[in-house]
Amino acid sequence: MEFDTDKIDDATLALLFLTLHDRTRAWKGHDWNTLDRLHDKGLIENPAGKVQSVVFTDEGLRRAKDLFETMFVRKDA
């Protein structure tokens, strides 16, 4: 089975938004390969290191919010 890594990246970015704190940080408890791809795409700062959170770039934060609302916000609310 071949994975669509772009869809995985979008879902992960949306879930990172769920754990948003301190305005631009999110807990990084996700697959390292996915976090590396998000970094390569310029959506988060380098995830390597001992800190347990990642920092969104401005573009990454906007995209994460949009994806989160598209994927997880009820339309009837």
N, C-alpha and C positions, 0 to 999 in steps of 0.2 A: 504494500500500500504506500502510495506517495502522498506526502502531506503538502497542503497549500500553506507555506510558511507566511505568506502575506496575511492570510486570514487569522492564523495563530498570532501573529504580531499585533493585528488590530484588536483581537480579543484580550490579549495580555495588556496592551496599552489601556484599554477600557477598564480592566480590572485594577490596574495600577491607580487609575483615577479614583476608584472606590476607596483606596487607602490613603488618599491625599491628606497631608498635614503640613503645617508650617508653610502654607501657600504654594510651595513648589516641590515638596518632597513626597515620596511614596515608598511604602515598604517593599523591598525587593525580593520577596519570597517566591520567585518564579524561575522557570527554566533559564539557565545561564546562556544557552545558545540564543534564546529569544531575546534576552536582555542585550546581548552583544549585537544582534541585528538591529534592535531599536536604537542602540547607540550609533551604529554604523549609518543608520538612516537620519541621524541628527535629532532624534526625538527625546532622548535622555542623555544626561552626562555619563561619563564612563562609570559603569557599574562595579568595576573591580575595586576591591579594598575591603576594609573591615567594617565600615559603616553599614548599618542594616537597612539603609534606604537609598534611593536614587533621586536625582534632581531632574525634573522635567526641563527641557528647553522651552522657550516661549511657544514655538510651533508645536512641540510635543504636548504641552499642556492644553492648547486649543484643540488639537486633534483628539486627545484623550477624552476631553469633556464632550466633544461632538459624538465620538464613538460610544461613550458611556450612555449618553442620552438616547442615541439611536438603538442601542442594543438592550438597555435595561430599564428605561423609564416607561411607565405605563402611559398609553395614549389617552386613556379615559380618566386620568387623575387630574 
